[in-house]
């Protein structure tokens, strides 16, 4: 995560809404939030100290601990008594990565504590932390989860707008008969959109469950926010599906245009062959090396042959013209 802003090891949110940054030594020492507040711990498994703490001293369910330590996983939610594990996916915005290689965020959420495990840089997490200064700290773990989801949705929205602009550009190009889009670019767009959409469909189902399920750790006041997030996710999924279909239509139009051009060339070659076919027969007949060839001793025979060939060529052209082949 070179070049990423430095995130704190943990943030302690007090019952009065104030917050302070905590060190990893405090977290490892068993720091807990007071009644009415909560502790947000940001775990980086790439750091051996934090990885060891997560596996041995975090105080989470053993099954959940294995899930939290994994770097991959489909979006989903698993409930453990009063706690739950929520796995989210976000757009990968690294320069050397493709958006389809989505980053994974795993969270352990329980009353009074929010563990966030990330194996890659996630700009949405940075956005959430930055929102503490502008919007104040969230009141509970449920609001923090909602902020994280909305930050991920904002990045997904930017990506959806970007691929829609690409699709618009391809459509403008295919409407110009002199400017064809590159097929490789179309294939790459479709491949990326399909990969991202596959993950977002699952994440939409996750958001629907967060809204509909009665999970004890989620505050009822935020259920409407989860419903709105699910609706936004559904809209982005539909937009990506539309982009995929538009890219496919542009690809089909491009293939049809190439076929039309090829047919036009073949048609032209066929007409040329039709004009010169009788001429080729005549010259081939006169070129045979046998006795009795008429005009062999006549100095004007060559011009007679040229005249006959010209007449045949003009006749073939007029015949094609009257047949409306030309």
Residue frames relative to the residue before (quaternion, step in Angstrom):
aa qw qx qy qz dx dy dz
X 1.0000 0.0000 0.0000 0.0000 0.00 0.00 0.00
X 0.1227 0.8186 -0.5455 0.1312 3.53 0.95 0.91
X 0.7963 0.2930 -0.2265 0.4783 3.52 -1.00 0.84
X 0.5506 0.6163 -0.4017 0.3945 3.58 1.23 -0.12
X 0.5616 -0.5788 0.4560 0.3765 3.60 -1.11 0.58
X 0.5002 -0.6592 0.4737 0.3014 3.55 -1.08 0.73
X 0.1649 -0.7777 0.6014 0.0789 3.55 -0.69 1.11
X 0.5295 -0.6361 0.4454 0.3414 3.58 -1.05 0.63
X 0.5940 -0.5534 0.4364 0.3880 3.54 -1.25 0.34
X 0.7862 -0.1020 0.0956 0.6020 3.57 1.07 -0.72
X 0.1856 -0.7407 0.6331 0.1269 3.51 -1.32 0.42
X 0.2105 -0.7718 0.5911 0.1028 3.57 -0.83 1.04
X 0.1570 -0.7807 0.6015 0.0629 3.57 -0.67 1.14
X 0.3111 -0.7744 0.5300 0.1503 3.54 -0.63 1.18
X 0.6592 -0.5206 0.3596 0.4062 3.62 -1.19 0.39
X 0.6819 0.4832 -0.3009 0.4593 3.62 1.09 -0.58
X 0.6265 -0.5671 0.3303 0.4205 3.61 1.27 0.10
X 0.5511 0.5887 -0.4121 0.4241 3.59 1.21 -0.17
X 0.1284 -0.7927 0.5911 0.0755 3.57 -1.20 0.37
X 0.0857 -0.7766 0.6217 0.0550 3.52 -1.26 0.45
X 0.4934 -0.6473 0.5021 0.2924 3.53 -1.19 0.67
X 0.1842 -0.7862 0.5851 0.0744 3.54 -0.99 0.91
X 0.4507 -0.6728 0.5171 0.2773 3.56 -1.19 0.57
X 0.6256 -0.5385 0.3991 0.3991 3.52 -1.27 0.33
X 0.5816 0.5794 -0.3762 0.4295 3.58 1.10 -0.57
X 0.6362 0.5133 -0.3274 0.4740 3.59 1.05 -0.72
X 0.6498 0.5076 -0.3217 0.4654 3.58 0.96 -0.86
X 0.6846 0.4818 -0.2876 0.4652 3.59 0.85 -0.96
X 0.6612 0.5129 -0.3040 0.4554 3.56 1.16 -0.53
X 0.6205 -0.5866 0.3343 0.3989 3.58 1.24 0.13
X 0.2135 0.8012 -0.5325 0.1701 3.59 1.12 0.58
X 0.0333 -0.7846 0.6191 -0.0053 3.55 -0.98 0.91
X 0.4958 -0.6527 0.4845 0.3057 3.55 -1.15 0.60
X 0.5093 -0.6255 0.4803 0.3444 3.62 -1.09 0.56
X 0.6902 -0.4627 0.3569 0.4268 3.56 -1.27 0.30
X 0.7850 0.2768 -0.2313 0.5036 3.54 -0.80 1.06
X 0.7055 0.3695 -0.2581 0.5470 3.60 1.26 -0.17
X 0.1835 -0.7746 0.5829 0.1629 3.56 -1.23 -0.25
X 0.3785 -0.7119 0.5575 0.1979 3.53 -1.33 0.46
X 0.1699 -0.7648 0.6161 0.0809 3.56 -0.85 1.05
X 0.0752 -0.8038 0.5900 -0.0104 3.57 -0.51 1.24
X 0.1661 -0.7798 0.5993 0.0725 3.57 -0.82 1.05
X 0.1199 -0.8302 0.5444 0.0071 3.55 -0.28 1.30
X 0.1245 -0.7614 0.6339 0.0553 3.55 -0.95 0.97
X 0.2943 -0.7984 0.4929 0.1817 3.64 -0.21 1.18
X 0.5393 0.6184 -0.4115 0.3969 3.60 1.22 -0.26
X 0.6481 0.4675 -0.3117 0.5141 3.58 1.25 -0.37
X 0.4621 -0.7231 0.4291 0.2819 3.64 -0.50 1.11
X 0.6375 0.5365 -0.3433 0.4334 3.59 0.97 -0.81
X 0.7020 0.4539 -0.2746 0.4750 3.58 0.87 -0.90
X 0.6234 0.5331 -0.3426 0.4580 3.59 1.03 -0.71
X 0.6584 0.5004 -0.3080 0.4704 3.59 0.97 -0.86
X 0.6337 0.5238 -0.3289 0.4647 3.59 1.01 -0.78
X 0.6504 0.5241 -0.3205 0.4468 3.58 0.94 -0.87
X 0.7268 0.4475 -0.2495 0.4574 3.58 0.92 -0.86
X 0.8080 0.3112 -0.1419 0.4798 3.59 1.02 -0.67
X 0.8384 0.2361 -0.0716 0.4861 3.61 0.92 -0.78
X 0.4756 0.7014 -0.4365 0.3023 3.59 1.22 0.03
X 0.3718 -0.7571 0.4726 0.2551 3.57 1.17 -0.42
X 0.4801 0.6376 -0.4637 0.3846 3.58 0.99 0.82
X 0.6766 -0.4855 0.3677 0.4138 3.53 -1.30 0.38
X 0.5682 -0.6279 0.3987 0.3519 3.65 -0.91 0.82
X 0.6481 0.5002 -0.3270 0.4721 3.59 0.98 -0.79
X 0.6625 0.4919 -0.2987 0.4794 3.56 0.96 -0.86
X 0.6113 0.5656 -0.3535 0.4260 3.59 1.05 -0.71
X 0.6533 0.4964 -0.3165 0.4759 3.58 0.99 -0.78
X 0.6469 0.5137 -0.3217 0.4627 3.58 1.01 -0.77
X 0.6540 0.5214 -0.3154 0.4482 3.57 0.97 -0.82
X 0.6880 0.5002 -0.2814 0.4442 3.58 1.05 -0.69
X 0.5788 0.5953 -0.3747 0.4126 3.57 1.24 -0.30
X 0.4025 -0.7318 0.5035 0.2212 3.56 -1.05 0.81
X 0.7423 0.3120 -0.1954 0.5598 3.61 1.23 -0.25
X 0.2781 0.7634 -0.5582 0.1682 3.53 -1.27 0.27
X 0.4808 -0.6550 0.5013 0.2975 3.53 -1.17 0.62
X 0.5772 -0.5674 0.4372 0.3922 3.59 -1.11 0.53
X 0.2731 0.7552 -0.5567 0.2125 3.54 -0.96 0.87
X 0.2721 -0.7380 0.5921 0.1751 3.53 -1.33 0.12
X 0.0627 -0.7723 0.6321 0.0091 3.55 -1.02 0.93
X 0.2662 -0.7876 0.5438 0.1141 3.56 -0.83 1.04
X 0.0464 -0.7702 0.6361 -0.0098 3.58 -0.99 0.97
X 0.7878 -0.2521 0.1196 0.5491 3.58 -0.07 1.32
X 0.8203 -0.1626 0.1364 0.5312 3.62 -0.50 -1.14
X 0.6672 0.4627 -0.2946 0.5039 3.59 1.27 -0.01
X 0.0855 -0.7851 0.6085 0.0774 3.53 -1.29 0.12
X 0.3066 -0.7010 0.6128 0.1974 3.52 -1.33 0.50
X 0.0645 -0.7832 0.6184 0.0011 3.57 -0.79 1.08
X 0.1294 -0.7840 0.6056 0.0434 3.57 -0.76 1.10
X 0.0573 -0.8050 0.5898 -0.0278 3.55 -0.74 1.13
X 0.2237 -0.7506 0.6039 0.1481 3.56 -1.25 0.50
X 0.1043 -0.7985 0.5920 0.0320 3.53 -1.09 0.78
X 0.6191 -0.5424 0.4157 0.3869 3.56 -1.26 0.41
X 0.3494 -0.7224 0.5612 0.2027 3.55 -0.94 0.95
X 0.1088 -0.8368 0.5365 0.0109 3.58 -0.42 1.24
X 0.3743 0.7169 -0.5069 0.2983 3.61 1.18 0.31
X 0.5844 -0.6246 0.3938 0.3364 3.56 -1.04 0.79
X 0.7510 0.3884 -0.2104 0.4908 3.59 0.99 -0.78
X 0.6489 0.4865 -0.3169 0.4917 3.60 1.22 0.29
X 0.4246 -0.6705 0.5451 0.2702 3.52 -1.30 0.41
X 0.5996 -0.5831 0.3963 0.3787 3.62 -1.06 0.65
X 0.6156 0.5684 -0.3506 0.4184 3.59 1.12 -0.62
X 0.6281 0.4840 -0.3367 0.5078 3.59 1.24 -0.41
X 0.0585 -0.8712 0.4868 0.0238 3.53 0.60 1.18
X 0.4486 -0.6735 0.5227 0.2683 3.54 -1.16 0.70
X 0.3212 -0.7564 0.5502 0.1484 3.53 -1.16 0.73
X 0.0971 -0.7533 0.6487 0.0477 3.54 -1.09 0.85
X 0.0733 -0.7818 0.6185 0.0302 3.56 -0.84 0.99
X 0.0720 -0.8131 0.5777 -0.0011 3.55 -0.86 0.95
X 0.1764 -0.7163 0.6642 0.1215 3.51 -1.22 0.71
X 0.0403 -0.8247 0.5620 -0.0482 3.55 -0.48 1.24
X 0.1321 0.7600 -0.6230 0.1298 3.52 -0.81 1.09
X 0.6589 -0.4942 0.3511 0.4455 3.61 -1.14 0.33
X 0.8305 0.2041 -0.1671 0.4907 3.56 -0.72 1.07
X 0.8089 0.1607 -0.1085 0.5551 3.63 1.16 -0.11
X 0.0802 -0.7710 0.6317 0.0028 3.54 -1.09 0.88
X 0.0906 -0.7903 0.6055 0.0239 3.59 -0.43 1.23
X 0.0674 -0.7838 0.6171 0.0150 3.57 -0.86 1.00
X 0.0955 -0.7974 0.5959 0.0012 3.57 -0.66 1.18
X 0.0519 0.7915 -0.6048 0.0711 3.56 -0.76 1.07
X 0.2817 -0.7726 0.5512 0.1413 3.57 -0.95 0.92
X 0.7520 0.2416 -0.1551 0.5933 3.58 1.29 -0.20
X 0.6197 -0.4961 0.4250 0.4349 3.53 -1.28 0.11
X 0.0496 -0.7776 0.6268 -0.0090 3.56 -0.88 1.01
X 0.3311 -0.7846 0.4923 0.1801 3.55 -0.34 1.26
X 0.5680 0.5872 -0.3920 0.4229 3.60 1.14 -0.47
X 0.6196 0.5254 -0.3443 0.4707 3.61 1.05 -0.70
X 0.6410 0.5112 -0.3200 0.4747 3.58 1.01 -0.79
X 0.6283 0.5304 -0.3345 0.4604 3.59 1.05 -0.73
X 0.6493 0.5151 -0.3229 0.4569 3.58 0.95 -0.85
X 0.6636 0.4927 -0.3156 0.4661 3.58 0.89 -0.86
X 0.6472 0.5156 -0.3194 0.4618 3.60 1.02 -0.79
X 0.6195 0.5636 -0.3502 0.4195 3.61 1.11 -0.60
X 0.5070 0.6416 -0.4336 0.3785 3.60 1.19 -0.31
X 0.6813 0.4937 -0.2930 0.4542 3.56 1.03 -0.80
X 0.7465 0.4068 -0.2251 0.4760 3.60 0.98 -0.78
X 0.7983 0.2850 -0.1340 0.5134 3.59 0.97 -0.85
X 0.5122 -0.6121 0.4408 0.4107 3.55 1.22 -0.27
X 0.6156 -0.5574 0.4057 0.3819 3.54 -1.25 0.33
X 0.5399 -0.6010 0.4628 0.3647 3.60 -1.10 0.57
X 0.5353 -0.6635 0.4284 0.2995 3.53 -1.14 0.67
X 0.8014 0.0059 0.0205 0.5978 3.60 1.11 -0.58
X 0.7108 -0.4543 0.3200 0.4313 3.55 -1.34 0.12
X 0.5993 0.5716 -0.3622 0.4278 3.58 1.10 -0.60
X 0.6698 0.4783 -0.2981 0.4836 3.59 0.96 -0.82
X 0.6200 0.5340 -0.3463 0.4589 3.58 1.04 -0.71
X 0.6377 0.5131 -0.3257 0.4733 3.61 0.98 -0.79
X 0.6579 0.5081 -0.3112 0.4606 3.57 0.94 -0.85
X 0.6343 0.5121 -0.3343 0.4730 3.60 1.00 -0.74
X 0.6463 0.5195 -0.3222 0.4567 3.58 0.96 -0.83
X 0.6539 0.5055 -0.3106 0.4695 3.58 0.96 -0.86
X 0.6684 0.4947 -0.3070 0.4630 3.59 0.91 -0.85
X 0.6253 0.5235 -0.3408 0.4678 3.60 1.07 -0.68
X 0.6359 0.5048 -0.3234 0.4859 3.59 1.03 -0.75
X 0.6530 0.5169 -0.3151 0.4551 3.58 0.98 -0.84
X 0.6135 0.5461 -0.3567 0.4452 3.60 1.03 -0.69
X 0.6609 0.4824 -0.3072 0.4859 3.59 0.99 -0.80
X 0.6369 0.5166 -0.3286 0.4685 3.58 1.00 -0.77
X 0.6195 0.5435 -0.3356 0.4563 3.58 1.05 -0.76
X 0.6442 0.5116 -0.3191 0.4706 3.58 0.96 -0.85
X 0.6563 0.5057 -0.3151 0.4629 3.58 0.96 -0.83
X 0.6519 0.5167 -0.3190 0.4542 3.60 0.94 -0.87
X 0.6448 0.5044 -0.3237 0.4744 3.59 1.00 -0.78
X 0.6466 0.5370 -0.3214 0.4362 3.57 1.00 -0.80
X 0.7018 0.4435 -0.2852 0.4790 3.60 0.86 -0.89
X 0.5894 0.5457 -0.3759 0.4621 3.60 1.14 -0.49
X 0.6357 0.5111 -0.3295 0.4754 3.59 1.02 -0.74
X 0.6257 0.5220 -0.3402 0.4694 3.59 1.03 -0.73
X 0.6540 0.5042 -0.3153 0.4676 3.58 0.95 -0.87
X 0.6189 0.5312 -0.3408 0.4676 3.61 1.03 -0.74
X 0.6582 0.5167 -0.3102 0.4512 3.57 0.95 -0.86
X 0.6480 0.5073 -0.3173 0.4712 3.58 0.99 -0.82
X 0.6541 0.5058 -0.3198 0.4627 3.60 0.97 -0.79
X 0.6358 0.5120 -0.3345 0.4708 3.59 1.01 -0.73
X 0.6492 0.5234 -0.3183 0.4509 3.57 1.02 -0.79
X 0.6982 0.4776 -0.2890 0.4482 3.57 0.87 -0.93
X 0.6092 0.5395 -0.3575 0.4584 3.60 1.21 -0.35
X 0.6485 0.4656 -0.3071 0.5180 3.57 1.26 -0.40
X 0.3742 -0.7667 0.4672 0.2321 3.64 -0.42 1.13
X 0.6949 0.4620 -0.2788 0.4754 3.59 1.21 -0.37
X 0.7406 0.3541 -0.1911 0.5382 3.60 1.25 -0.09
X 0.0312 -0.8149 0.5779 -0.0303 3.56 -0.25 1.27
X 0.4316 -0.6765 0.5183 0.2957 3.61 -0.94 0.76
X 0.5483 -0.6042 0.4639 0.3452 3.53 -1.23 0.49
X 0.4793 -0.6798 0.4703 0.2948 3.55 -0.86 0.94
X 0.6126 0.5607 -0.3533 0.4308 3.58 1.02 -0.74
X 0.6453 0.5105 -0.3223 0.4681 3.61 1.03 -0.76
X 0.6377 0.5200 -0.3253 0.4659 3.59 1.02 -0.77
X 0.6609 0.5010 -0.3069 0.4670 3.57 0.92 -0.90
X 0.6521 0.5135 -0.3166 0.4591 3.58 0.98 -0.84
X 0.6405 0.5148 -0.3318 0.4633 3.60 0.98 -0.78
X 0.6699 0.4930 -0.3068 0.4627 3.59 0.85 -0.90
X 0.6560 0.5157 -0.3212 0.4479 3.58 0.94 -0.84
X 0.6600 0.5017 -0.3106 0.4650 3.59 0.92 -0.87
X 0.6771 0.5007 -0.2998 0.4483 3.57 0.83 -1.00
X 0.6548 0.5087 -0.3215 0.4573 3.59 0.93 -0.80
X 0.6516 0.5129 -0.3206 0.4578 3.60 1.00 -0.80
X 0.6744 0.4806 -0.2991 0.4741 3.59 0.91 -0.90
X 0.6578 0.5286 -0.3188 0.4315 3.57 0.87 -0.93
X 0.6109 0.5712 -0.3578 0.4154 3.60 0.99 -0.78
X 0.6923 0.4514 -0.2778 0.4898 3.59 0.99 -0.80
X 0.6659 0.5227 -0.3173 0.4274 3.58 0.97 -0.80
X 0.5787 0.5678 -0.3837 0.4421 3.60 1.09 -0.57
X 0.6687 0.4815 -0.2948 0.4838 3.58 0.95 -0.87
X 0.6590 0.5036 -0.3180 0.4593 3.58 0.99 -0.77
X 0.5860 0.5546 -0.3685 0.4618 3.59 1.12 -0.57
X 0.6506 0.5035 -0.3151 0.4732 3.58 0.97 -0.81
X 0.6077 0.5473 -0.3438 0.4615 3.58 1.09 -0.70
X 0.6836 0.4836 -0.2933 0.4613 3.59 0.86 -0.93
X 0.6093 0.5351 -0.3536 0.4662 3.57 1.07 -0.67
X 0.6636 0.5011 -0.3121 0.4594 3.58 0.95 -0.81
X 0.6279 0.5291 -0.3440 0.4555 3.58 0.99 -0.75
X 0.6707 0.4896 -0.2957 0.4723 3.56 1.07 -0.68
X 0.7660 0.4076 -0.2039 0.4535 3.58 0.85 -0.99
X 0.6784 0.4916 -0.3066 0.4518 3.60 0.99 -0.75
X 0.3773 -0.7037 0.5556 0.2320 3.55 -1.12 0.69
X 0.0299 0.8151 -0.5728 0.0814 3.55 0.18 1.32
X 0.4916 -0.7214 0.3939 0.2878 3.60 -0.62 1.09
X 0.6834 0.5074 -0.3072 0.4256 3.59 1.01 -0.66
X 0.6528 0.5025 -0.3156 0.4709 3.60 1.23 -0.29
X 0.4055 -0.7153 0.5187 0.2343 3.54 -0.86 1.00
X 0.5445 -0.6417 0.4370 0.3175 3.56 -1.00 0.86
X 0.6106 0.5824 -0.3523 0.4047 3.59 1.12 -0.61
X 0.7137 0.4398 -0.2551 0.4817 3.61 1.19 -0.40
X 0.4256 0.7183 -0.4683 0.2892 3.61 1.22 -0.01
X 0.6196 0.5337 -0.3523 0.4551 3.59 1.05 -0.68
X 0.6271 0.5380 -0.3318 0.4552 3.57 1.06 -0.73
X 0.6512 0.4928 -0.3177 0.4819 3.59 1.01 -0.77
X 0.6231 0.5272 -0.3454 0.4631 3.61 1.06 -0.68
X 0.6521 0.5016 -0.3147 0.4735 3.59 0.95 -0.85
X 0.6355 0.5214 -0.3303 0.4639 3.58 1.03 -0.77
X 0.6387 0.5175 -0.3255 0.4673 3.59 1.02 -0.77
X 0.6476 0.5085 -0.3194 0.4690 3.60 1.00 -0.77
X 0.6456 0.5058 -0.3246 0.4711 3.58 0.99 -0.78
X 0.6431 0.5191 -0.3218 0.4620 3.56 0.96 -0.83
X 0.6315 0.5242 -0.3299 0.4664 3.59 1.00 -0.82
X 0.6509 0.5131 -0.3227 0.4571 3.60 1.00 -0.77
X 0.6572 0.4969 -0.3175 0.4694 3.58 0.99 -0.79
X 0.6120 0.5369 -0.3493 0.4638 3.58 1.05 -0.70
X 0.6581 0.4997 -0.3051 0.4735 3.58 0.97 -0.86
X 0.6438 0.5196 -0.3282 0.4559 3.60 0.99 -0.79
X 0.6628 0.4904 -0.3104 0.4731 3.58 0.95 -0.81
X 0.6232 0.5193 -0.3428 0.4737 3.58 1.04 -0.69
X 0.6365 0.5197 -0.3250 0.4682 3.58 1.04 -0.76
X 0.6416 0.5120 -0.3249 0.4698 3.59 0.97 -0.82
X 0.6333 0.5274 -0.3318 0.4590 3.59 0.98 -0.82
X 0.6784 0.4799 -0.2948 0.4718 3.59 0.90 -0.91
X 0.6480 0.5135 -0.3279 0.4569 3.60 0.98 -0.78
X 0.6399 0.5121 -0.3274 0.4702 3.57 1.00 -0.77
X 0.6373 0.5188 -0.3268 0.4669 3.58 1.04 -0.76
X 0.6542 0.5047 -0.3151 0.4669 3.61 0.98 -0.82
X 0.6343 0.5120 -0.3332 0.4738 3.59 0.99 -0.77
X 0.6385 0.5202 -0.3239 0.4657 3.57 1.01 -0.83
X 0.6599 0.4940 -0.3095 0.4741 3.60 0.95 -0.82
X 0.6429 0.5107 -0.3256 0.4688 3.59 1.00 -0.79
X 0.6394 0.5200 -0.3211 0.4666 3.55 1.03 -0.79
X 0.6554 0.4982 -0.3111 0.4748 3.58 0.98 -0.82
X 0.6440 0.5098 -0.3233 0.4700 3.61 1.01 -0.78
X 0.6441 0.5119 -0.3317 0.4617 3.59 1.01 -0.78
X 0.6416 0.5107 -0.3275 0.4693 3.60 0.97 -0.79
X 0.6492 0.5082 -0.3175 0.4685 3.60 0.98 -0.82
X 0.6415 0.5233 -0.3226 0.4589 3.57 1.03 -0.81
X 0.6466 0.5077 -0.3165 0.4732 3.57 0.98 -0.82
X 0.6537 0.5072 -0.3167 0.4638 3.57 0.94 -0.85
X 0.6469 0.5115 -0.3197 0.4666 3.60 0.95 -0.81
X 0.6395 0.5223 -0.3321 0.4561 3.59 1.00 -0.79
X 0.6559 0.4979 -0.3148 0.4720 3.59 0.98 -0.81
X 0.6581 0.4969 -0.3127 0.4714 3.58 0.92 -0.87
X 0.6274 0.5361 -0.3328 0.4564 3.59 1.03 -0.75
X 0.6488 0.5123 -0.3115 0.4687 3.58 0.99 -0.87
X 0.6608 0.5005 -0.3108 0.4649 3.57 0.94 -0.88
X 0.6337 0.5329 -0.3314 0.4523 3.57 1.04 -0.74
X 0.6560 0.5049 -0.3102 0.4674 3.58 0.97 -0.83
X 0.6362 0.5180 -0.3303 0.4667 3.57 0.98 -0.81
X 0.6549 0.5019 -0.3105 0.4720 3.56 0.98 -0.86
X 0.6385 0.5346 -0.3275 0.4464 3.60 1.05 -0.73
X 0.6501 0.5060 -0.3180 0.4692 3.59 1.07 -0.73
X 0.7728 0.3822 -0.1962 0.4671 3.58 0.86 -0.96
X 0.4563 0.6978 -0.4581 0.3084 3.62 1.19 -0.11
X 0.6985 0.4315 -0.3097 0.4796 3.72 0.75 -0.83
X 0.6162 0.5388 -0.3523 0.4537 3.58 1.09 -0.63
X 0.6479 0.5118 -0.3139 0.4687 3.55 1.00 -0.79
X 0.6275 0.5300 -0.3380 0.4595 3.60 1.05 -0.75
X 0.6748 0.5021 -0.2991 0.4506 3.58 0.92 -0.96
X 0.6909 0.4671 -0.2931 0.4675 3.58 0.82 -0.92
X 0.6268 0.5223 -0.3406 0.4672 3.57 1.07 -0.63
X 0.6443 0.5190 -0.3220 0.4602 3.58 1.02 -0.80
X 0.7055 0.4548 -0.2677 0.4730 3.56 0.94 -0.89
X 0.6608 0.5334 -0.3096 0.4277 3.57 1.20 -0.35
X 0.4825 0.6618 -0.4576 0.3462 3.60 1.20 -0.01
X 0.3740 -0.7545 0.5084 0.1800 3.53 -0.95 0.91
X 0.3758 0.6841 -0.5326 0.3273 3.63 0.30 1.34
X 0.5860 -0.5919 0.4218 0.3582 3.55 -1.23 0.43
X 0.7325 0.4316 -0.3124 0.4237 3.55 -1.28 0.38
X 0.3578 0.7369 -0.5027 0.2763 3.60 1.24 0.28
X 0.3982 -0.7387 0.4800 0.2556 3.67 -0.56 1.08
X 0.8188 0.2615 -0.2073 0.4672 3.54 -1.11 0.77
X 0.3708 0.7526 -0.4878 0.2411 3.59 1.19 0.12
X 0.7679 0.3243 -0.1819 0.5215 3.60 1.10 -0.68
X 0.5570 0.6002 -0.3916 0.4198 3.57 1.29 0.16
X 0.3772 -0.7540 0.4820 0.2385 3.68 -0.55 1.02
X 0.6869 0.4648 -0.2968 0.4734 3.62 1.19 -0.34
X 0.4354 0.7278 -0.4511 0.2780 3.62 1.27 -0.11
X 0.6063 0.5697 -0.3644 0.4184 3.61 1.01 -0.75
X 0.6929 0.4655 -0.2901 0.4681 3.58 0.89 -0.87
X 0.5899 0.5423 -0.3717 0.4688 3.57 1.15 -0.54
X 0.6517 0.5056 -0.3169 0.4682 3.56 0.95 -0.85
X 0.6356 0.5193 -0.3331 0.4641 3.62 0.95 -0.81
X 0.6601 0.5071 -0.3126 0.4576 3.56 0.95 -0.80
X 0.6440 0.5089 -0.3226 0.4715 3.55 0.99 -0.86
X 0.6516 0.5117 -0.3176 0.4612 3.62 0.95 -0.87
X 0.6531 0.5086 -0.3196 0.4612 3.58 0.93 -0.83
X 0.6489 0.5139 -0.3183 0.4621 3.56 0.99 -0.85
X 0.6520 0.5070 -0.3190 0.4650 3.58 0.96 -0.85
X 0.6451 0.5237 -0.3242 0.4523 3.61 0.98 -0.84
X 0.6725 0.4792 -0.2992 0.4782 3.57 0.92 -0.94
X 0.6428 0.5262 -0.3277 0.4501 3.58 1.00 -0.78
X 0.6511 0.5042 -0.3174 0.4703 3.59 0.97 -0.84
X 0.6432 0.5216 -0.3221 0.4588 3.59 0.99 -0.84
X 0.6839 0.4765 -0.2959 0.4666 3.59 0.90 -0.93
X 0.6181 0.5424 -0.3475 0.4504 3.57 1.06 -0.70
X 0.6615 0.4836 -0.3021 0.4872 3.61 0.96 -0.81
X 0.6426 0.5288 -0.3239 0.4500 3.54 1.06 -0.76
X 0.6904 0.4596 -0.2877 0.4789 3.60 0.86 -0.91
X 0.6458 0.5000 -0.3145 0.4838 3.62 1.18 -0.50
X 0.3925 -0.7474 0.4389 0.3077 3.58 1.38 -0.09
X 0.3578 0.6950 -0.5277 0.3326 3.52 1.01 0.84
X 0.7226 0.3393 -0.2166 0.5620 3.54 1.26 -0.38
